[in-house]
């Protein structure tokens, strides 16, 4: 095996050096382990002629994840970006939101897209999550919410962030896109703060083709998020509030349920 030693900047491929790999290496690739199982569940959905609108596969996925993440409520949505927006809307967030300066761009886009201002805060060198001391020192009267990101599956300093959120009476939202199955003080992430949002994107370890999960232990908040994700429909003929369409479909749920993981 040829070993290509890089000893200077000029040796790096970006500066004209020889690449280490013949093909581009992707950070993540779709995890497709049980094709027959996915197709079987998709066929069942087609036989039922129930492809969306809170179908049985979506309900099963929500129940399994709620049990796995040890939370009362799990709401399946089309993606984590929408999940963050639903969380902010349900919590009536206004003004500025505090987010870490080092995160996937979707965290900031989700908040900015619904008209919120972004206040970037520094991260800790040890695990790349938001610095709770800076949040405590620089939070302002304009702050509408704190958004902590469990980056690379590393949990934020949850207790410190919660203490500041309580002191200033602002919601605490967790972007847990990277963190399904991660823990904080031996408890799985998902039930901390007001609400957490997970990603089931195709490149995640557990994927539903494209999808997301919103989790909370707050009954009223969960009910509101469920209304918001489906045009505010309280029943077939009654619209209780302004909402949008961000429901997960049955095919995505089929993939999410069939992933090789502790849910099966």
Protein Blocks (a to p, Z undefined) as FASTA:
>chain_A
ZZdddfbfklpmknopacfbfbdcdfbdcddfblmlmmmmmmmmmmnopagghiaklmmm
mmmmmmmnopabdcddfbfklmmmmmmmmnopghjadddfbdcfklmmmmmmnopacddd
dddfklopacfklmmmmgcfklgbdcdddehhiacdfklmmmmmmmnopacdddfklmgo
iaeehiachjgcjbdcddfbfkbmbdghiacddddfbfklmmmmmmmmngopablmlcfb
dcdddbdcfklmmmmmmpgcfkZZ
